[in-house]
Amino acid sequence: MNISFMTIPASDGVQLSSLIVLPAEDGPFPVIITRTPYDKMQFVEAAKGWASAGFAFVAQDVRGRYGSGGRWIPYDHEEADGLSTLRWVLAQDWCNGQIALEGSSYGAFAAYAAGQGDGSALASSLITLVPAMGLHETAFHPSGAFHLLDRLWWEASFGSSKVNEQDRFWNMYERCPDAIWHLPVRDLPLAFPMELPHWQRATEPEAEQETIRLADIRSPVMHIGGWHDAFTGALLRNYRILSERADPRPQSLIIGPWTHEVNQPPRYPSRSYGPNTRLPLARMEMNWLRHTLQGEALRYPSVLIYAMGANRWIAPPAWPLPGTITKVFYLAGTGMRLQEQTPKQEQPSHYRYDPANPLPAREYPSFRQNLDARSDVLCYTSDALNEDLLVAGTAYVHLWVSSSSSQTDFYACLSEVDPSGNVIYITSGLARSTSAAAPEPINEQSIEIPLKPVCQLLPRGSRIRISISSSCFPEYARSLNTIGDSLQQSAFVQADQTIWHDAARPSQFILPCHDDALERWYYDNQTSL
């Protein structure tokens, strides 16, 4: 094979450093392009594998990172630079006119950006993994809450210099533990000992940014993610929108029990997922490209979902699972129960939220009983299940709330309580509540909290728990219980929170379930691939 390094000119003359690996035989070849801020050299071995299978591979440092020229501004110039790269590759005699765009995390954003606009006619297929779909989408929860720790980690590790500095970040984070508490959040660079040149832009909800227009994407897309990744909601949204368009292209969806490190089985003290969590993703991606570029038959299901708890793969025809049913549980103050009966005369439940003492974040399969024992957490628990229950999809918590503040957050966590009394995290969500008569307090308001999508088996004998609080720090910046942009504020007040659960104000938990998915669509990846 032929390995070379070249610079590809952007439309404004900036030189984009690129690794190019060609097969040993004569071309032309189909080409895979990946554009990354995380160093193109990490793709050398993968590029060799693709070249041995007859694909040319181009890995490129995005503008301002590693070997590429220009100024590094996250989520900027990716559409234009991707288009310039597409046009340059198409002009090479070793390209047969078929180009696949591939990318993981920020690289997935770069792939989508290159494949939209004028690039939509040039890209033949896409493979996207754990997609970080834009500055606002990665910095802010849909409720408006700010992803504090994740954004600080990314901005300091990848957004501040020409090379990766995540090891330095964690060293500084441990040396300066008080920095994450700094208020206002927008001034956090004053307290943290690393350069954060784009922090103001990242903390501004209306900041100018490049965006992805899914309506422009005309290529087939393979979507790959993990249930424990922060961007699974975005992955499923992309799959749904592209699958439901009037002229859909082929779509593939794979979700494993993984974190942001795709195909790497995580280890948690509270969960074990068994030996079959890994897939032959390289072969599957290759088959996908040969299918979408050359018409080769697919040798694996187009949708593969790992059902946690059952520890097995299923191959349904689509997601959400066809035949999904909805179970409704009501939050009852008497006995702090989750029950299927409609509540009648129930007294409200109360807790006090103090931003000076927020609930610590633990958004992964962990034991939560010590968190649930806090006085600022309300726990509603069901009776023991009489049979296994597969939760599959996006669950919702509908709350009737009041607060002594005019603006505050409500955080809901779904957990499994096992027969030994262990409380194990499954998924969670957040909603921001603002008084209709601000600055007056919130008075009996209905809110909806979507939980992160999940596919989890709850075994017979376990119990379902919904825990309600008002913080998850430092995953989310604290609500200060004051009206306005809390990222610009330093003062905070305590808030007395009320959850209503009577016949006139029923608080509910809406759970998507499936009766026979595990048997109907069972898939044995040990023998079928």
Sequence and secondary structure as in RCSB ss.txt:
>XXXX:A:sequence
MNISFMTIPASDGVQLSSLIVLPAEDGPFPVIITRTPYDKMQFVEAAKGWASAGFAFVAQDVRGRYGSGGRWIPY
DHEEADGLSTLRWVLAQDWCNGQIALEGSSYGAFAAYAAGQGDGSALASSLITLVPAMGLHETAFHPSGAFHLLD
RLWWEASFGSSKVNEQDRFWNMYERCPDAIWHLPVRDLPLAFPMELPHWQRATEPEAEQETIRLADIRSPVMHIG
GWHDAFTGALLRNYRILSERADPRPQSLIIGPWTHEVNQPPRYPSRSYGPNTRLPLARMEMNWLRHTLQGEALRY
PSVLIYAMGANRWIAPPAWPLPGTITKVFYLAGTGMRLQEQTPKQEQPSHYRYDPANPLPAREYPSFRQNLDARS
DVLCYTSDALNEDLLVAGTAYVHLWVSSSSSQTDFYACLSEVDPSGNVIYITSGLARSTSAAAPEPINEQSIEIP
LKPVCQLLPRGSRIRISISSSCFPEYARSLNTIGDSLQQSAFVQADQTIWHDAARPSQFILPCHDDALERWYYDN
QTSL
>XXXX:A:secstr
 EEEEEEEE TTS EEEEEEEE SS   EEEEEEEESS GGGGHHHHHHHHHTT EEEEEE TTSTT  S   TT
SSHHHHHHHHHHHHHTSTTEEEEEEEEEETHHHHHHHHHTSGGGGGT  EEEEES    HHHHHB TTS BBHHH
HHHHHHHTSSSSS  HHHHHHHHHH TTGGG SSGGGGGGTSSS  TTHHHHT TT       GGG  S EEEEE
ETTSTTHHHHHHHHHHHHHSSS   EEEEEES  SSTT    BTTB   TT    HHHHHHHHHHHHHH    SS
 SEEEEEBTTTEEE  SSSS TT EEEEEEEETTTTEEESS   S   EEEEE TTS  B   SS B HHHHTST
T EEEE    SS EEEEE  EEEEEEEESSSEEEEEEEEEEE TT  EEEEEEEEEEEE TTTTS EEEEEEEEE
   EEEEE TT EEEEEEES  BTTB    SSSS GGG      EEEEEE SSSS  EEEEEEESSHHHHTEE T
TT  
